[in-house]
Amino acid sequence: MVSEVSAPERSPNVIGALASKGPIVLIVALAVICLAISLAEPQFYSAANIIAILRQSAMVLIVACGMTMLLITAEVDLSVGASIAFVGCVAMDVMNNTDSVFLGALAGIAFGGAVGLFNGLVVTKLRVNSLIATIGTMMILQGGVFLYTREAVQNRHHIPSFVDIGAGYVGPVPIPVIVAAIVFAASYLVLRHTTLGRYLYASGANEKAARLSGLRTQRLKLFAFVLTGLLVGVAGLILVSLMNAGQPTAGRGFELVVIAAVILGGTSLSGGRGTLMGTLLGVLVLKVIDNGIIVLQWNQDLQMIVPGVVLILAIYFDVLRRKADAS
């Protein structure tokens, strides 16, 4: 007689199950981190410190909204850090030469959009992998900004309205936070409540099937690249306003923080999956940790180490999420 031998049941993957409940885990993690920092340093909950966290989170969130859409289409942009520095130099230079905040802001945003358009055309028309294409763009921008200006572009006119872009308030709320809230709300509506949002998800989930269904997937990806570039322009204006000078090296490492926050929030590198609420939580987790390092007076080199560690862990959790979905 031949007895049947049943395959042993697989033990549940606890980490995979937790990874699949990303938003809940992030909310709990954020609460625990805030509690731990506040116990060690009560000044963490001061109004000035909370405003500082929100102001720093705003710049990352603005770009992360575009990066979320881009990753949903299964593409990525590693040039945003170099671009944000170049945007600041261009905006400040134009403002100095025209004595117009509006023209400076317009030039900075247009430059960011042009970089996004360039990246999008290289990826969609030349069929270059977005990782390689945007690394190339990053190198061009990092060298190009020093050809454009050998030193920081100082604010020669000290126009109050320019300083207000990054440091001003509407009532008790910082202007960068208001801008980030508007960008977030608009992006959320596009992704969750429009046909365009559904098309972006479809394009990233299965590009071939989406194309056979009649979707112009390359145009959707081009849109995501240009939008990300424009949002880099907006964030660049806030950064240069806060610094009151265009710094060629200002954006070093910024792209890692943005991508780490987006992936930590549950957006998949393979495309077709992600939410802006998750991205918001990812940004807050990273910036609260960042602030905690400063408040607790730890070595500030950790501010670059932490996003790197988080990026590796977030990608690992993304793999576990996909395995949990497939099982």
C-alpha positions in Angstrom: 0.0 0.0 0.0 1.1 3.5 -0.8 0.2 6.0 1.8 -0.4 9.6 1.0 1.9 12.0 2.5 0.5 15.5 2.8 2.8 18.5 2.4 3.4 20.2 5.7 1.5 23.4 6.3 3.6 26.5 6.0 3.9 28.5 9.2 2.5 32.0 8.8 5.0 34.6 7.9 4.6 37.0 10.8 6.9 39.7 9.2 5.1 39.4 5.9 1.7 39.8 7.6 2.9 42.9 9.4 4.4 44.3 6.2 1.0 43.8 4.5 -0.5 46.1 7.2 1.9 48.9 6.5 -0.2 52.0 7.5 -1.2 50.5 10.9 2.5 49.5 11.6 3.7 53.0 10.6 1.1 54.7 12.8 2.2 52.6 15.8 5.9 53.1 15.0 5.4 56.9 14.7 3.6 57.0 18.1 6.3 54.9 19.8 9.1 57.0 18.3 7.4 60.3 19.4 6.8 58.9 22.9 10.4 57.7 23.3 11.9 61.0 22.1 9.6 63.0 24.3 10.5 60.9 27.4 14.1 61.6 26.8 13.7 65.2 25.9 10.4 66.9 26.9 11.2 69.9 24.6 10.3 67.6 21.7 6.7 68.6 22.0 7.4 72.4 22.1 5.5 74.4 19.5 8.7 75.6 17.9 10.0 72.0 17.4 6.7 70.8 16.0 6.7 73.6 13.5 10.3 72.7 12.6 9.3 69.1 11.9 6.3 70.1 9.8 8.4 72.6 7.8 11.1 70.0 7.1 8.5 67.4 6.3 6.7 69.7 3.8 9.6 69.8 1.4 10.0 66.0 1.4 6.3 65.4 1.1 5.9 67.8 -1.9 8.4 65.8 -4.0 7.3 62.5 -2.5 3.8 63.0 -3.9 5.3 63.1 -7.4 7.6 60.2 -6.6 4.7 58.1 -5.4 3.0 58.5 -8.8 6.2 57.7 -10.6 6.9 54.6 -8.6 3.3 53.5 -9.1 4.1 53.5 -12.9 7.2 51.3 -12.1 9.7 54.1 -12.7 12.0 56.1 -10.4 13.8 59.4 -10.4 17.2 59.6 -8.7 18.0 63.1 -10.0 15.6 65.0 -7.6 18.4 65.9 -5.1 20.7 67.4 -7.8 17.7 69.1 -9.4 16.5 70.8 -6.3 19.9 72.4 -5.8 20.0 73.6 -9.4 16.4 74.9 -9.1 17.5 77.1 -6.2 20.5 78.5 -8.0 18.4 79.3 -11.1 15.5 80.9 -9.1 17.9 83.1 -7.1 19.9 84.1 -10.1 16.8 85.1 -12.1 15.4 87.0 -9.2 18.6 88.9 -8.7 18.7 89.9 -12.4 15.0 90.8 -12.7 14.2 92.0 -9.2 11.1 89.9 -9.5 10.1 87.1 -7.1 7.5 85.9 -9.6 9.9 85.5 -12.4 12.5 83.8 -10.2 9.8 81.3 -8.9 8.6 80.7 -12.5 12.1 80.1 -13.7 12.8 77.6 -10.9 9.6 75.6 -11.4 10.1 75.6 -15.1 13.6 74.3 -14.7 12.4 71.5 -12.5 9.7 70.6 -15.0 12.3 70.7 -17.9 14.5 68.2 -16.0 11.4 66.0 -15.5 10.6 66.2 -19.2 14.1 65.3 -20.1 14.1 62.3 -17.9 10.7 61.2 -19.2 11.8 61.5 -22.8 15.0 59.6 -22.2 13.0 56.8 -20.5 10.0 56.7 -22.9 11.5 57.5 -26.2 15.1 56.2 -25.9 13.9 53.2 -23.8 16.6 53.7 -21.2 16.0 52.2 -17.8 14.8 55.0 -15.5 17.3 54.0 -12.8 20.2 54.4 -15.2 18.7 57.4 -17.0 18.2 59.5 -13.8 21.6 58.6 -12.4 23.0 60.0 -15.6 20.8 63.1 -15.2 21.9 63.5 -11.6 25.6 63.5 -12.7 24.9 66.0 -15.4 23.1 68.3 -13.0 25.8 67.9 -10.3 28.4 69.0 -12.7 26.3 71.5 -14.6 25.4 73.5 -11.5 29.1 74.3 -10.9 29.4 75.4 -14.6 26.4 77.6 -14.0 27.8 79.1 -10.8 31.0 78.4 -9.0 29.7 79.5 -5.6 26.5 80.1 -3.8 24.1 82.6 -5.4 23.4 85.1 -2.7 20.1 87.0 -2.3 21.2 90.5 -3.3 17.8 92.3 -3.0 16.4 90.8 0.3 12.8 91.0 -1.0 10.6 90.1 2.0 8.1 88.2 -0.1 10.8 85.8 -1.2 11.9 85.0 2.4 8.2 84.4 3.2 8.0 81.5 0.8 10.0 79.3 3.2 9.8 81.2 6.5 6.5 82.9 6.4 3.2 82.0 8.1 -0.5 82.2 7.4 -1.8 82.6 10.9 0.0 80.0 13.0 0.7 77.7 10.0 4.0 77.9 8.0 3.5 78.6 4.3 5.5 75.4 3.3 3.1 73.3 5.2 0.1 74.9 3.4 1.8 74.4 0.0 2.5 70.7 0.9 -1.1 70.2 2.1 -2.5 71.6 -1.2 -0.1 69.4 -3.2 -1.0 66.4 -1.1 -4.7 66.9 -1.4 -4.6 67.5 -5.2 -2.4 64.4 -5.7 -4.6 62.3 -3.5 -7.7 63.3 -5.5 -5.9 62.4 -8.8 -4.8 59.0 -7.6 -8.0 58.0 -5.8 -10.8 59.7 -7.6 -9.9 60.2 -11.3 -9.5 58.1 -14.3 -5.9 59.3 -14.6 -5.1 57.8 -11.3 -6.6 54.4 -12.2 -4.6 54.5 -15.5 -1.3 55.2 -13.5 -2.0 52.1 -11.3 -2.8 50.0 -14.4 0.3 51.1 -16.2 2.5 50.1 -13.4 0.8 46.9 -12.5 1.0 45.4 -15.9 2.2 47.7 -18.7 1.7 45.2 -21.5 -1.9 44.5 -20.5 -2.6 48.2 -20.1 -1.1 49.0 -23.5 -3.2 46.2 -25.1 -6.2 47.8 -23.4 -5.6 51.0 -25.2 -3.8 53.0 -22.6 -0.9 55.2 -23.7 1.5 54.0 -21.0 4.4 56.0 -22.2 2.5 59.2 -22.0 1.4 58.3 -18.5 5.0 57.8 -17.4 6.0 61.0 -19.1 3.3 62.8 -17.2 4.6 61.3 -13.9 8.2 62.4 -14.7 7.1 66.0 -15.6 4.9 66.3 -12.5 7.7 65.1 -10.3 10.0 67.6 -11.9 7.5 70.5 -11.3 7.1 69.5 -7.7 10.9 69.5 -7.3 10.8 73.0 -8.6 8.2 74.0 -5.9 10.3 72.3 -3.1 13.4 73.9 -4.5 11.9 77.4 -4.1 11.1 76.6 -0.4 14.6 75.4 0.2 16.3 78.4 -1.4 14.0 80.7 0.5 14.9 79.1 3.8 18.6 79.2 3.0 18.3 82.7 1.4 20.9 81.6 -1.1 21.2 79.1 -4.0 23.6 76.4 -2.8 25.0 74.1 -5.5 25.3 71.2 -3.0 22.1 71.8 -1.1 20.3 68.6 -2.3 22.8 66.0 -1.6 21.0 62.9 -0.3 17.6 64.4 -0.7 16.6 61.8 -3.3 17.3 58.9 -0.8 15.1 60.5 1.8 12.2 60.9 -0.6 12.5 57.4 -2.0 12.9 55.9 1.4 9.8 57.7 2.7 7.7 56.6 -0.3 8.8 52.9 -0.2 8.4 52.9 3.6 4.9 54.1 3.0 4.0 51.0 1.1 4.6 52.0 -2.6 6.1 49.1 -4.5 9.3 49.4 -6.6 7.7 47.0 -9.1 4.8 49.4 -9.7 1.0 49.2 -9.5 0.8 49.6 -5.7 1.0 52.6 -3.3 -1.0 55.2 -1.4 -0.3 58.8 -0.6 -1.5 58.3 3.0 1.3 55.7 3.4 3.7 58.2 1.8 2.7 60.9 4.3 3.3 58.5 7.2 6.6 57.5 5.8 7.7 61.1 5.6 6.6 61.8 9.1 8.4 58.8 10.5 11.7 59.8 8.8 11.5 63.5 9.7 10.6 62.8 13.4 13.6 60.5 13.6 15.7 63.2 11.9 14.4 65.7 14.4 15.0 63.4 17.3 18.7 63.0 16.4 19.0 66.8 16.6 16.9 67.2 19.8 18.8 64.4 21.6 22.1 65.9 20.4 23.3 62.7 18.8 25.9 62.6 16.1 24.3 64.3 13.1 25.9 61.9 10.6 23.1 59.6 11.7 20.8 61.8 9.7 22.2 60.2 6.5 22.7 56.8 7.9 19.0 56.4 9.1 17.4 56.9 5.6 19.9 54.4 4.2 18.9 51.8 6.8 15.2 52.6 6.4 15.5 52.3 2.6 17.0 48.8 2.8 14.4 47.6 5.3 11.6 49.2 3.3 12.6 47.4 0.2 12.8 44.1 2.2 9.3 44.7 3.5 8.1 45.4 -0.1 9.4 42.0 -1.1 7.6 40.4 1.9 4.4 42.2 1.0 4.5 40.9 -2.6 5.1 37.3 -1.3 2.2 37.7 1.2 -0.1 38.9 -1.7 1.0 36.0 -3.9 0.4 33.3 -1.2 
